[in-house]
């Protein structure tokens, strides 16, 4: 089984398990805030992925949002988000996914995102042009920021910090419209597929960034991580819009 085939299997199996458990009923646990939630489905889906990786790639490392941490003996590591968009997931919304990335000493090898409600599976990476359900997506074309949407997220409590609020307002103010949808990997898959123009968020965890970064890069887009005013901003999209967004960010 190739790494790409394995990645697709992992996100589809994880998403199917989480969807089934949601249908059967779940209790909510809270991590850092009322909106930072976790369920038994998150943990069960991550355990399923971990068991499969141990069987198929026993020397690879694993990092999971819900606590999986396996050291690598191969120089490779799988980064897992079993349910990205858990708040949406618990609320009965369709906008959530299972996501995974594989990285090695040279960077991100590939990423895969599966949205169980739509049935869509995205795959892309190094020497692996991005596909949606096996069909190549159109390469991303340059478009100005003022003509495209920006998908983003900012926690309400962080808007009290001017080092977050001022750059964030500068970014969203330059776009045609703003979307805050609640799943970074779904957003980034949308960027790779041309549905969303550009994505920007600060302080993004690896499991929220790497799967989608791989998809955008493999679709001919641009991805950047930039330190600004004490925060690390993650940006992805078509090359022109990303360049213009970074100019706004750095000027704020």
C-alpha positions as CSV (number, residue, x, y, z in Angstrom):
1,X,0.0,0.0,0.0
2,X,1.4,3.4,-1.0
3,X,1.5,6.3,1.5
4,X,-1.2,8.0,-0.5
5,X,-3.5,5.0,-0.4
6,X,-2.8,4.6,3.3
7,X,-3.6,8.3,3.9
8,X,-6.9,8.0,2.1
9,X,-7.8,4.9,4.0
10,X,-7.0,6.5,7.3
11,X,-9.1,9.7,6.9
12,X,-12.0,7.8,5.4
13,X,-12.1,5.2,8.2
14,X,-11.6,7.8,10.9
15,X,-14.4,10.0,9.5
16,X,-16.8,7.1,9.1
17,X,-16.2,6.0,12.7
18,X,-16.7,9.5,14.1
19,X,-19.9,10.0,12.0
20,X,-21.3,6.7,13.2
21,X,-20.6,7.6,16.9
22,X,-22.2,11.0,16.5
23,X,-25.3,9.3,15.1
24,X,-25.4,7.1,18.2
25,X,-25.0,10.0,20.6
26,X,-22.0,11.6,22.3
27,X,-21.2,13.5,25.5
28,X,-19.1,16.6,25.4
29,X,-15.9,17.3,27.3
30,X,-14.2,20.7,27.4
31,X,-10.5,21.3,27.1
32,X,-9.4,25.0,27.3
33,X,-12.7,26.8,26.8
34,X,-16.4,26.4,26.2
35,X,-15.7,26.2,22.4
36,X,-12.6,23.9,22.7
37,X,-14.4,20.5,22.9
38,X,-13.5,16.9,22.6
39,X,-15.6,13.7,22.4
40,X,-15.2,10.0,22.6
41,X,-15.4,10.0,18.8
42,X,-12.3,12.2,18.5
43,X,-10.4,9.8,20.7
44,X,-11.7,6.6,19.1
45,X,-11.0,7.8,15.6
46,X,-7.4,8.8,16.6
47,X,-6.9,5.4,18.2
48,X,-8.1,3.7,15.0
49,X,-5.6,5.7,12.9
50,X,-2.8,5.0,15.4
51,X,-3.4,1.2,15.3
52,X,-3.4,1.2,11.5
53,X,-0.2,3.2,11.3
54,X,1.4,0.9,13.8
55,X,0.4,-2.1,11.6
56,X,1.3,-0.6,8.2
57,X,4.2,1.7,9.0
58,X,5.6,0.5,12.3
59,X,8.7,2.6,12.2
60,X,7.0,5.9,11.5
61,X,6.2,8.4,14.2
62,X,2.7,9.8,15.1
63,X,1.5,13.1,16.5
64,X,-2.3,13.4,17.2
65,X,-4.4,16.2,18.5
66,X,-5.9,14.0,21.2
67,X,-2.6,12.9,22.6
68,X,-1.0,10.3,20.3
69,X,2.7,10.7,20.5
70,X,4.9,8.0,19.0
71,X,8.6,8.6,18.3
72,X,9.9,8.0,14.8
73,X,12.5,5.5,13.9
74,X,12.3,6.2,10.2
75,X,12.6,10.0,10.0
76,X,8.9,10.2,9.1
77,X,5.9,11.3,11.1
78,X,2.1,11.2,10.6
79,X,0.2,14.2,12.0
80,X,-3.4,13.4,12.8
81,X,-6.6,15.4,13.4
82,X,-9.3,12.8,13.8
83,X,-12.1,15.3,13.9
84,X,-11.3,18.8,12.7
85,X,-14.2,21.1,13.5
86,X,-15.3,19.3,16.7
87,X,-17.6,22.2,17.7
88,X,-19.4,21.9,14.3
89,X,-19.4,18.2,14.6
90,X,-21.1,18.3,18.0
91,X,-23.6,21.0,16.9
92,X,-24.8,18.7,14.0
93,X,-23.2,20.8,11.3
94,X,-21.8,19.3,8.2
95,X,-18.5,21.3,8.1
96,X,-16.0,19.0,9.7
97,X,-13.5,16.5,8.5
98,X,-10.8,14.0,9.3
99,X,-7.3,15.1,8.3
100,X,-3.8,13.7,8.2
101,X,-0.3,14.7,7.0
102,X,2.9,12.8,6.5
103,X,6.2,14.7,6.9
104,X,9.8,13.7,6.6
105,X,13.2,15.5,7.1
106,X,12.5,17.6,4.0
107,X,9.0,18.8,5.0
108,X,5.5,17.7,4.2
109,X,5.2,14.7,2.0
110,X,1.4,14.6,1.6
111,X,-1.9,15.6,3.1
112,X,-5.4,14.1,3.0
113,X,-8.7,15.5,4.1
114,X,-12.0,13.6,4.1
115,X,-15.4,15.3,4.8
116,X,-17.8,12.5,5.7
117,X,-21.0,14.4,5.2
118,X,-20.2,15.4,1.6
119,X,-18.2,12.3,0.9
120,X,-15.3,14.3,-0.5
121,X,-11.7,13.2,-0.2
122,X,-8.8,15.5,-0.9
123,X,-5.2,14.3,-1.5
124,X,-2.1,16.1,-2.5
125,X,1.6,16.5,-1.7
126,X,5.1,16.4,-3.0
127,X,5.1,15.1,-6.6
128,X,1.4,14.4,-6.1
129,X,-0.8,17.1,-7.6
130,X,-3.9,17.7,-5.6
131,X,-7.0,15.6,-6.4
132,X,-10.6,15.7,-5.2
133,X,-12.1,12.1,-5.2
134,X,-9.3,11.1,-7.6
135,X,-9.8,13.9,-10.1
136,X,-7.1,16.5,-10.4
137,X,-8.1,20.0,-9.3
138,X,-7.4,23.0,-11.6
139,X,-4.1,24.7,-10.7
140,X,-4.6,27.8,-8.6
141,X,-4.5,31.0,-10.7
142,X,-3.5,34.4,-9.5
143,X,-6.3,36.7,-8.3
144,X,-6.1,39.8,-6.2
145,X,-7.1,39.7,-2.6
146,X,-9.8,42.3,-3.1
147,X,-11.6,39.8,-5.5
148,X,-11.5,36.7,-3.3
149,X,-12.8,35.5,0.0
150,X,-10.6,35.0,3.1
151,X,-11.4,32.1,5.4
152,X,-10.1,32.6,8.9
153,X,-10.7,32.1,12.6
154,X,-10.1,34.2,15.7
155,X,-11.2,33.3,19.2
156,X,-13.2,36.2,20.7
157,X,-11.0,36.5,23.7
158,X,-7.9,37.2,21.6
159,X,-9.5,40.3,20.1
160,X,-8.6,42.1,23.3
161,X,-5.0,41.7,22.2
162,X,-4.1,44.5,19.8
163,X,-1.3,42.4,18.4
164,X,-3.9,40.0,17.2
165,X,-6.9,42.3,16.5
166,X,-5.1,44.9,14.4
167,X,-3.4,42.5,12.0
168,X,-6.6,40.5,11.8
169,X,-8.7,43.5,10.9
170,X,-6.1,44.5,8.3
171,X,-6.2,41.1,6.7
172,X,-10.0,40.7,6.5
173,X,-10.4,44.3,5.4
174,X,-8.5,43.7,2.3
175,X,-10.6,40.8,1.0
176,X,-13.8,40.7,-0.9
177,X,-15.6,38.9,1.9
178,X,-14.9,36.9,5.0
179,X,-15.8,33.4,6.0
180,X,-15.4,31.9,9.5
181,X,-16.5,28.3,9.2
182,X,-14.8,26.4,12.0
183,X,-12.5,23.8,10.4
184,X,-9.1,24.8,9.2
185,X,-8.5,21.6,7.1
186,X,-11.9,22.0,5.4
187,X,-11.0,25.6,4.7
188,X,-7.6,24.8,3.3
189,X,-9.1,22.0,1.1
190,X,-11.5,24.6,-0.2
191,X,-8.5,26.9,-1.0
192,X,-6.8,24.1,-2.9
193,X,-10.0,23.5,-4.9
194,X,-10.5,27.2,-5.7
195,X,-13.6,27.5,-3.6
196,X,-12.0,29.8,-1.1
197,X,-9.5,32.5,-2.2
198,X,-7.1,32.6,0.8
199,X,-6.8,31.4,4.4
200,X,-5.1,33.1,7.3
201,X,-5.0,32.3,11.0
202,X,-2.6,32.8,13.8
203,X,-1.1,30.3,16.2
204,X,-2.3,27.3,14.2
205,X,-1.5,23.8,15.5
206,X,0.4,21.4,13.2
207,X,-2.6,19.1,12.8
208,X,-4.7,22.1,11.6
209,X,-2.1,23.3,9.2
210,X,0.0,20.6,7.6
211,X,-2.8,18.5,5.9
212,X,-4.2,21.5,4.1
213,X,-0.8,23.1,3.5
214,X,0.1,20.0,1.5
215,X,-3.1,20.3,-0.6
216,X,-2.6,24.0,-1.4
217,X,1.1,23.6,-2.3
218,X,0.3,20.7,-4.6
219,X,-2.4,22.8,-6.3
220,X,0.2,25.4,-7.2
221,X,-0.6,27.8,-4.4
222,X,1.6,29.5,-1.9
223,X,1.8,28.8,1.8
224,X,3.7,30.9,4.4
225,X,4.3,31.0,8.1
226,X,5.2,34.5,9.3
227,X,6.1,35.9,12.7
228,X,4.4,39.3,13.4
229,X,3.9,41.2,16.6
230,X,4.6,38.2,18.8
231,X,2.3,35.8,16.9
232,X,2.8,33.2,14.2
233,X,0.5,33.6,11.2
234,X,-0.3,30.8,8.8
235,X,-1.3,31.9,5.3
236,X,-2.3,30.0,2.2
237,X,-3.9,30.7,-1.2
238,X,-3.2,31.7,-4.7
239,X,0.2,33.4,-5.0
240,X,-1.0,36.9,-5.7
241,X,-3.6,37.0,-2.9
242,X,-1.1,35.6,-0.4
243,X,1.5,38.2,-1.4
244,X,-1.0,41.0,-1.0
245,X,-2.3,39.7,2.3
246,X,1.3,39.4,3.7
247,X,1.9,43.1,2.8
248,X,-1.2,44.1,4.8
249,X,-0.2,41.9,7.7
250,X,3.4,43.3,7.8
251,X,2.1,46.9,7.6
252,X,-0.3,46.5,10.5
